[in-house]
Amino acid sequence: MGELAAKLTTPEQSLLIIGNDWNSAIAYHSERKALALPFTAPPDMVRKILAQPAAYVGETPLGAIVFCPDTIQNYGASAGALQNFASGRKVLGNAGGCQILSPQR
């Protein structure tokens, strides 16, 4: 997934990773700045991040969203909001049970 993310984004872009908890492998292998949303993130924090994901990766524009739907239930009360956030976005690639989604709808 990290290698695919590197091919689909530029080094000046960042990633939002949903469904891979704190695992740094995608960010490491993509060589991109990334925010991996932890399963334990409180619902109010999840809402803030989803409203402005680029604000949480510094001045690096969001290049893609890594979305792992098989683990979305691990977010508990935030699972629905995360599913809605991913819904309707263009799928740029698939690997390892995850999708790379466009940051725009």
Wavefront OBJ file of the C-alpha trace (Angstrom):
o trace
v 0.000 0.000 0.000
v 2.810 2.425 0.818
v 4.527 1.893 -2.511
v 1.241 2.414 -4.354
v 0.567 5.596 -2.368
v 4.013 6.860 -3.359
v 3.195 6.275 -7.038
v -0.174 8.043 -6.778
v 1.010 11.110 -4.857
v 3.941 13.495 -4.994
v 6.550 13.938 -2.259
v 5.001 17.321 -1.477
v 1.660 15.696 -0.600
v 0.473 13.913 2.532
v -1.793 10.992 3.397
v -4.705 10.483 5.762
v -4.787 6.826 6.820
v -8.083 5.429 8.090
v -8.320 1.862 9.313
v -4.690 1.004 9.859
v -4.539 2.400 13.404
v -1.066 3.577 14.464
v 0.827 1.333 12.044
v 3.503 3.489 10.418
v 4.274 1.068 7.554
v 2.177 2.887 4.939
v 3.681 6.273 5.769
v 7.180 4.792 5.889
v 6.971 2.935 2.587
v 5.228 5.814 0.828
v 7.837 8.268 2.136
v 4.994 10.720 2.703
v 3.942 12.774 5.680
v 0.855 11.046 7.051
v -1.741 11.074 9.771
v -2.824 7.569 10.783
v -6.117 7.933 12.603
v -5.995 5.681 15.705
v -8.939 3.434 16.532
v -9.068 5.064 19.969
v -9.585 8.608 18.639
v -12.589 10.177 20.387
v -15.570 10.947 18.112
v -15.159 14.714 18.543
v -11.530 14.500 17.387
v -12.521 12.330 14.420
v -15.124 14.943 13.391
v -12.507 17.715 13.577
v -10.003 15.758 11.503
v -12.581 14.827 8.871
v -13.736 18.445 8.604
v -10.201 19.652 7.810
v -7.741 16.780 7.329
v -5.099 19.024 5.774
v -4.914 21.040 9.003
v -3.433 18.005 10.752
v -0.564 17.372 8.356
v 1.036 20.790 8.521
v 1.520 22.739 5.343
v 1.607 19.599 3.227
v -1.513 19.354 1.030
v -3.527 16.171 1.301
v -2.721 13.970 -1.697
v -4.743 10.855 -0.899
v -6.761 8.996 1.707
v -5.861 5.418 2.555
v -9.093 3.724 3.610
v -9.207 0.167 4.979
v -12.936 -0.697 5.112
v -12.527 -4.112 6.765
v -11.357 -2.494 10.007
v -13.722 0.487 10.103
v -15.856 -1.114 12.859
v -12.842 -0.745 15.180
v -13.623 2.984 15.355
v -16.853 2.293 17.267
v -19.115 5.349 17.356
v -17.052 7.059 14.620
v -17.402 4.217 12.084
v -20.436 5.746 10.360
v -18.828 9.170 10.016
v -15.690 7.594 8.564
v -17.705 5.515 6.101
v -19.579 8.660 5.000
v -16.279 10.540 4.648
v -14.919 7.870 2.299
v -18.155 7.394 0.384
v -18.330 8.931 -3.078
v -14.589 9.481 -3.464
v -12.797 8.219 -6.540
v -10.810 5.035 -5.914
v -7.275 5.626 -7.197
v -5.932 2.182 -6.287
v -6.355 -0.967 -4.188
v -3.836 -3.039 -2.244
v -3.806 -5.204 0.860
v -7.535 -4.851 1.509
v -7.315 -1.055 1.493
v -8.202 1.616 -1.037
v -6.438 4.801 -1.953
v -9.064 7.484 -2.388
v -8.996 10.926 -3.920
v -8.972 13.730 -1.346
v -11.655 15.496 -3.408
v -15.162 14.240 -4.070
l 1 2 3 4 5 6 7 8 9 10 11 12 13 14 15 16 17 18 19 20 21 22 23 24 25 26 27 28 29 30 31 32 33 34 35 36 37 38 39 40 41 42 43 44 45 46 47 48 49 50 51 52 53 54 55 56 57 58 59 60 61 62 63 64 65 66 67 68 69 70 71 72 73 74 75 76 77 78 79 80 81 82 83 84 85 86 87 88 89 90 91 92 93 94 95 96 97 98 99 100 101 102 103 104 105
